[in-house]
Amino acid sequence: MINSGNAVPTNATQTKERLYAQLAMSLGRTSRAISQTADLCEQLQVDLHAMRIFAGLDAAKFMTVAAQLNPEEEGEENVVAEPKQDKKAAAHDEKGNH
């Protein structure tokens, strides 16, 4: 930089140039950190997708094993899933009066 036609830089000019150099280095580090963060976010997205698939497969395995180990509970679940009738309607159906 030329200061008022002088070829010799002043102390203020040297300080300003040093601070701009520090700023440039800091911006370079920030840029690299942001780039690395973007890469890590992309990897996290891939890992989360893999975990979602794994959790689904693992849950399906557990449900299959549970169904095979406890087959009597399946019948109970079907009974519970049916709508309940009140006592009058149940008594009415038992008499055959529809």
ZAZA-90842 format. One record per residue: x, y, z of N, C-alpha, C in turn; residue number from 1. Coordinates in steps of 0.2 Angstrom, whole numbers, plus 5000, padded with zeros to 4 digits. Layout:
X,Y,Z,X,Y,Z,X,Y,Z,NUM
...
// end
This chain:
5004,4994,5000,5000,5000,5000,5004,5006,5000,1
5002,5011,4996,5006,5017,4996,5002,5023,5000,2
5006,5026,5005,5002,5030,5009,5005,5037,5008,3
5000,5041,5004,5002,5048,5003,5008,5049,4999,4
5010,5045,4994,5015,5045,4990,5022,5043,4993,5
5022,5041,5000,5028,5039,5003,5029,5031,5001,6
5035,5029,5000,5037,5022,4998,5037,5018,5005,7
5039,5022,5010,5040,5018,5017,5033,5018,5020,8
5031,5012,5022,5024,5011,5025,5025,5013,5033,9
5020,5017,5035,5020,5019,5042,5018,5014,5047,10
5018,5015,5053,5017,5010,5058,5009,5008,5058,11
5005,5013,5057,4998,5012,5056,4996,5007,5050,12
5000,5009,5045,4999,5005,5039,5001,4997,5040,13
5007,4997,5043,5009,4990,5045,5004,4986,5049,14
5002,4990,5054,4997,4987,5059,4990,4985,5055,15
4988,4989,5051,4982,4988,5047,4983,4981,5043,16
4989,4981,5039,4990,4975,5035,4991,4969,5039,17
4994,4969,5045,4994,4964,5049,4987,4961,5052,18
4983,4966,5053,4976,4964,5055,4972,4961,5050,19
4973,4964,5044,4970,4961,5038,4972,4954,5036,20
4979,4953,5037,4982,4946,5036,4979,4941,5042,21
4978,4943,5048,4975,4939,5053,4968,4938,5052,22
4964,4943,5049,4957,4942,5047,4957,4937,5042,23
4961,4937,5037,4961,4932,5031,4962,4925,5034,24
4967,4924,5038,4968,4918,5041,4962,4915,5045,25
4959,4920,5049,4954,4918,5053,4948,4916,5048,26
4947,4920,5043,4941,4918,5038,4943,4911,5035,27
4949,4910,5033,4951,4903,5030,4949,4898,5035,28
4951,4898,5042,4950,4893,5047,4942,4892,5047,29
4939,4898,5047,4931,4897,5048,4928,4894,5042,30
4931,4895,5036,4928,4892,5030,4930,4884,5030,31
4935,4883,5033,4937,4875,5033,4933,4872,5039,32
4931,4876,5044,4927,4873,5049,4920,4872,5047,33
4917,4877,5043,4911,4876,5040,4910,4870,5035,34
4915,4870,5031,4916,4864,5026,4916,4857,5030,35
4920,4857,5035,4920,4851,5039,4913,4849,5043,36
4910,4855,5045,4903,4854,5048,4898,4851,5043,37
4898,4854,5037,4894,4852,5032,4895,4844,5030,38
4901,4842,5030,4903,4835,5029,4900,4831,5034,39
4901,4833,5041,4899,4829,5046,4891,4829,5046,40
4888,4834,5045,4881,4834,5044,4878,4829,5039,41
4882,4829,5033,4880,4824,5028,4881,4817,5030,42
4886,4816,5034,4888,4809,5037,4883,4807,5042,43
4881,4812,5046,4875,4811,5051,4869,4809,5048,44
4867,4812,5042,4861,4811,5039,4861,4803,5036,45
4867,4801,5034,4867,4794,5031,4867,4790,5037,46
4870,4791,5043,4870,4787,5049,4863,4786,5051,47
4859,4792,5052,4853,4792,5054,4848,4787,5050,48
4849,4788,5043,4845,4784,5039,4846,4776,5040,49
4853,4775,5041,4855,4768,5042,4852,4765,5049,50
4852,4770,5054,4849,4768,5060,4842,4767,5060,51
4838,4771,5056,4831,4770,5055,4829,4763,5052,52
4833,4761,5047,4832,4755,5044,4834,4749,5049,53
4839,4750,5052,4841,4745,5057,4836,4744,5062,54
4834,4750,5065,4829,4749,5070,4822,4746,5068,55
4820,4747,5062,4814,4744,5059,4815,4736,5058,56
4821,4734,5056,4823,4727,5055,4823,4724,5062,57
4826,4727,5066,4827,4724,5073,4820,4724,5076,58
4816,4729,5076,4809,4728,5079,4805,4723,5076,59
4806,4722,5069,4802,4716,5066,4805,4709,5068,60
4811,4709,5069,4814,4702,5072,4811,4701,5079,61
4811,4706,5083,4809,4705,5090,4801,4703,5090,62
4797,4707,5086,4790,4705,5085,4789,4698,5083,63
4793,4696,5078,4793,4689,5075,4794,4684,5081,64
4800,4685,5084,4802,4680,5090,4796,4680,5095,65
4794,4686,5097,4789,4687,5102,4782,4683,5100,66
4780,4684,5094,4774,4680,5091,4775,4673,5091,67
4781,4670,5090,4783,4663,5090,4783,4660,5097,68
4786,4664,5102,4787,4662,5109,4780,4662,5113,69
4776,4667,5111,4770,4668,5114,4764,4668,5110,70
4762,4662,5107,4757,4662,5102,4750,4663,5105,71
4749,4661,5111,4743,4662,5115,4741,4669,5116,72
4746,4673,5116,4744,4680,5117,4741,4683,5111,73
4742,4681,5105,4739,4683,5099,4732,4682,5099,74
4729,4677,5102,4722,4676,5102,4719,4680,5107,75
4723,4682,5112,4720,4687,5117,4720,4694,5115,76
4725,4695,5110,4725,4702,5107,4719,4703,5103,77
4717,4698,5099,4711,4698,5095,4705,4699,5099,78
4704,4696,5104,4698,4697,5109,4698,4704,5111,79
4703,4706,5113,4703,4713,5116,4702,4718,5111,80
4704,4717,5105,4703,4722,5099,4695,4722,5097,81
4691,4717,5099,4684,4717,5097,4681,4722,5101,82
4676,4726,5098,4672,4731,5102,4668,4727,5108,83
4668,4731,5114,4664,4728,5120,4657,4730,5119,84
4653,4726,5121,4645,4727,5122,4644,4728,5129,85
4638,4732,5130,4636,4733,5137,4632,4727,5139,86
4631,4727,5145,4628,4721,5148,4621,4719,5145,87
4617,4725,5144,4610,4724,5142,4610,4721,5135,88
4615,4723,5130,4615,4721,5123,4618,4714,5123,89
4622,4712,5128,4625,4705,5128,4620,4700,5130,90
4616,4702,5135,4610,4698,5138,4605,4698,5132,91
4604,4703,5129,4599,4703,5123,4601,4698,5118,92
4607,4698,5116,4610,4694,5111,4610,4686,5113,93
4611,4685,5120,4611,4678,5122,4604,4675,5122,94
4599,4679,5123,4592,4677,5123,4590,4675,5115,95
4593,4678,5111,4592,4677,5104,4587,4682,5101,96
4585,4688,5105,4581,4693,5103,4585,4698,5099,97
4585,4698,5093,4589,4703,5089,4585,4709,5088,98
// end
